[in-house]
Amino acid sequence: MDSHRHAVDKQRVELGELLGEAAETARPAARAKNIVLGVDTESPQHVVADRPQLLRLVDNLLANAIKFTLAGGTVRLVARGNAATATLEVTDTGVGITSADRPDLFKRFFRGTIAIEKAIPGSGLALAISKVIAEAHGTTIQVENTAGAESTFRVAFPAA
């Protein structure tokens, strides 16, 4: 991904459908931790995107959300928008992100302080890969969080 511009094969994608597919794939992992996994979509939100790559981005965000959410927590996938913008969100009631870790969050192989302290497994690549995919689509991933609490990862696209 670093040595070549990430090519995207764009087509019309309905975000709610994509989030539903990602949720079905992740449901066994959520169930194993007794995590409530919800999907909330407003009226259909369409974007022009590379569907397999966008699904990979959502799968990465969702897998991280489940990994960092304690048993009994909640992970929610949301698709919303207006005439100009369609947005997807992955929100968890996990361990949160420390302010010290925020600047490095999307760097390759970065492992956050909480992940190291709690021995949560991972390679530190999912967010870096997701960032490359978002940038290839002309957008970014925004993060809102509270250390020790809820985190939301949000990606906005021009509406199709």
N, C-alpha and C positions, 0 to 999 in steps of 0.2 A: 504493500500500500504506500510505502514511503517513496519507492523508486519510480512509480508510475502514477500519473494522474488517475484517480479512481473513476473509471468509466461507469456511467449509470444508463440503464435502459429504461427510460421513463414511460410510464403509462398511467392511466387514470386508476387511482386506488381509493377504496372507501375505508377510512380509518377505523370505523366501528367494527367492520368485518375483520380487518387485520388484527385489531386488539382482541377480538373474540377468539381468533385462531391462536394467537400467542397465549391467551389465558388457558385454552384447552391443553396446550402442550405443557404448560407450567403447573396445571392443577395437581398432578400427583406429588410434585415436590412441595407444594403449598399444603396439601392434605397431610403429608408426612409430618409437618411441623404444626399442624392444627392452625394454619393461617387461613383467615377468611380472604378469598380472592374474588374481588368484584370488578365488573365491567360496567361502565356508565357511559352511554353515548347519547348525544342529543340527536336531532335529525341527521340524516347521513351527511358526513363530512368527507368531501372528495379532495384529493391532492393529486398532482402529477409527480410520480416518484418511481424509482426502481423498486418494485414490490418485494422481491427476495431480500434486497439489501435493507429496506425499511423494516421488514419483518425481523431481520437479524439484529438491527438496532433495538427494536422493542424487546426481542428475546433477551438480549444482553441486559437491558435495563431491568426487565422483569426478574431475571435470574438473580441479579444483584439485590433487588428489593427483597426477594424471598430469602436469600442467603443472610442478609443483615437484619431481618425481622425476627424477633424472638418468638418462640412458640406461643400461640394464642393471639398473635397480632393480626394486622390487617394490611393487605396490599390492594390498591385500587388502580385500575386502568381507566382513563377518561379520554374521550374524544369530544371536542367542542369547537365551535367556530362561529363565524359570521360571514358576510358576503365576501370579505377580503382575506380572511385568515382561517386556517384550520389548524387546530392544536391537539397534540397528543400529550398525555401526562401519565407518569407512573409515580404513585405516591405510596410510601410505606410508613408504618409505625415502628420502624427499626431503631437501631442504635444511634442514628444520626451521624453527622460529619463534624469533626472539630474544625474550628476556624483556622487552626494551624495547617490542617490537611487540605483545605479548599484550593489553594493555588496549584497544588500538584495533582489534583483529583483525576485529570484526564491525561496525565503523562504515562507512557508505557511502563509497565512493571511496577507502578506505584502501589504500595500497600499502605493503607491508612493506619494510623495509630491504634484505633479500636480493633481493626482486623488482626493486627499483630498481637495486641494484648489478649484478645479473646481466642486467638489461634483459629480464626475463621479462614478456611482454605481458599486459595485462588491464585491466579497468575498475575493479576494487575493489568490485564489486557482488555477486558470487556469495555471499559469506559473509553479507553484510547481508540479502540476500533469503532465504537459508536460515534465518537467525535469525528473521525475521518468520514464515516458514512454521512453524517449530518452535513459536514462541510461540502461533500461532493454534491449534495442537494441544495447548496446555497444557503444553508441555515446553520444554527448552532444549538447546543443543548444548554438550557438554563437550569440552574439548581437553586432551590430554596430549601433551607433546612434549619433545624435547631439541634444542637449537639445533645445527644441522649434522647432524641424524640423523632418527630416526623421529618421525612425528606421527600421532596418532589422534584422529579426530573421532567422538564418540559421542552418539547420541540414544536416550533410553529412553522407552517408552510403557507405559501400563498394558496388560497382556495382554488380548486379547479373550476 
